[in-house]
Amino acid sequence: AHALPGADAPARTIPPGELEMGLGIHGEPGAFTAPAAPVAGVVAKMLETIVDEERGYMRCLYDATRRKSLDGEEKTKVCVMVNSLGSTPAMELHVAARCARQWLSSHDLNPVRVYSGAFMTALDMTGFSITLCQVDSARLARIDAPTGAPAWPVVARTVSVPVPVPASPLGEEEDPAAAAARARGDEPTPPKTECGALAKKAILGAAEMLKMAEDELTDADAKVGDGDCGTTHARGARALEEDVVYMPLDEPSELAVAIGMTVRRSMGGTSGALYDIFFSAAAAAMKGAPAASPATWLAGFKAGIASMSRYGGASEGDRTVLDALLPAAEAASKAITQSAGGAWAASVAADAAEKGAAATKEMVATAGRSSYVPVEVMKSVPDPGATAAAAWIRGVAIAIA
């Protein structure tokens, strides 16, 4: 329930793991309590109660004469309103509204208008209500009439029309990634060279380490950012695992392009944009270079870092992903200069990246979201982006060792 002005606590609380059904807008108990459930199930229960013939809340839906008089259409037209009781955010209301629309459409009702917002509230009360109204053309015209009421929302004025959907040609057991690739005309392309096989191992190793680091990254980013670093990188990692079998693993430049496309499609956010830039620049730097040479991959790595710095606007010491990538590039460069192989170069790069990421705890952020966070908070965790970079570089090193 809501908290009354001047009160230290809500007028009434509901135990964790439970929800209350039945409106009590001023703190009164609802009709009953039930275990917390996904929103689709909650919305379905609410709508089932509203349209239940025995309860008789909407007898109009079961009056054949009345239904026929309302435009004579096969599906009865209704308006639905999803209302915040006070503090339920718009995003959650839209999720509930979508569930309501889907439920109504599957129960021979045509939701011609769907409204969501704060229409009847009780201070900071959590939860939402659903209101259903049967309409015909005349009533709909009145609802759509111009109004000066500032809180009345503007909604799409459409009548949903069923469109037959052809049966899917895909087999039920087909892997989603394989189905998507087949739709694009792609076919699995196993590596033909030792370098291609190593590249596949490196991608899978990087993906595995990012998935393992998800909780750590999320925890750190919740303190200094918006809390999505772990899920963003894990989502990209899972996409790489799905797409790797379709990638041109034997050609470094084409492989970098393919990785960039996967990152662009799956990651989103600042990290996704920066890594998309990274792999685009890497692809350009490695074009035509031999896959067997560690110098080729180092050139792509350095070009990606330079492009990320240029377009991201950060430099070493700004407490960003670059504070892991730049030391890694320097360490790998020294190793390759000393004629070390790719495996050793990757190993020392991972060591340097981890050291660089850890050092960000002592840095003051001048770029990114962390630049708005108090220094004492930043000192409690390393930069999440740098930690993620160190994780995937370590994954590559372990995979090709």
C-alpha positions, 0 to 999 in steps of 0.5 A: 500500500501507499505511505501516508504523508509524514509516515515512516512506512507504508500503511500496509505491506505484502510479504515477499514472494506474494502479490495481492489481487483485487483493487484496494486503492486506499490501502484496503486489502485486496480480494486475495493474495497469491504467489508472485508470478510472471506478468503474463500470468498475472494479467491473464488472471486479472482479465479472466476475472473481469470477463468471467460470465458467472461474476457478471462484470461484463455481461455485455460480452455474453449478450448476443443481441447487444454484441450483434448491435455493436457493429456486428463484427465477429470479434467484439471491440474493446478498449483496455486501460493499464493504470499505475497505482502510483509508482509502477514505472511506464516500462512495466506498464507497457509490458503488462499492456502488451500481455493484455493485448495478446490475451484479449486477441487470443480470446475473441476480443479485439483490443482497438485501443490500449492505454497505459499510464497513471490515471488513478493513483494513491501516492507511491502505491505499487502495482497496476490495475486493468480496466476493460470497456466494450465499444462500438464505432460511436463510443470509440468516436467519443473516446477518440474525441479531442480533449484538453485533459493533459494526462489523457494519452495519445494512442494509435487508432487501429483495429487489429486485423488477423493475418494468416501466418504461414507455417515455418519451413524450419524444423522444430529441432533446428538450432536457432543460430543455424536457422538464422544463418540458413535464412541468410544463406550461410552454411557452417564453415569448418576451419581449413587451416591450423590457424583457423582452428586456433582462431575458433578456439580463441573465440570460444575461449574468450566467450567462455571467460566472459560468461564466467565473469558476468556476475563479477562485471555486473557487481562492479558496474552496479557500483560505478555504472548502470549495472549492465556490463556483465549481461552485455558482455555475456550476451555478446559471448553467447552470440559468438558461440552461436555464430563462430561455426559460420565465420570465415576462420581462416582469413584474419580480416574477414574474421574480424569483420564477422566478429564485429557484425556479431558484436554489433548485433548482440551487445548494444550499449557503449561496449558494443559500439566500441568493440564494433569500432575495434573490429572494423579497424582491426579488419582493415589493418589485417587485410591481405596479411598472413594468418600464420604470423603473430604480427598480423594479429598484433597489427589488428589488435593495435589498430582496433585499440587506436580506433577505439581511443580515437572515436571513444575519446579516452586515453590510457589512465582515464579508467576505461577499457583502454587501461587493459588493452594498451598494456596488453598490446605493449606486452604482446609487441615486446614478446613478438619482437623477441620472436615469441610465438602467438601463444606466449604473446597472448599469455603475457598480454593477458598478464598485462591486461589483468595488471592494468585492469587492477590498477584502474582502482587507483585511477580517477575516471575522466571518461565514461559513466564512471566520471560522475561517480565519487572517487571513494566508490571507484576505489572499491572496484576496478573499471568493469570494461577493463576487467572484461577486456582482461577476461577475454584476453585471458580466455584467448591465451588459455585456449591457444596455449 
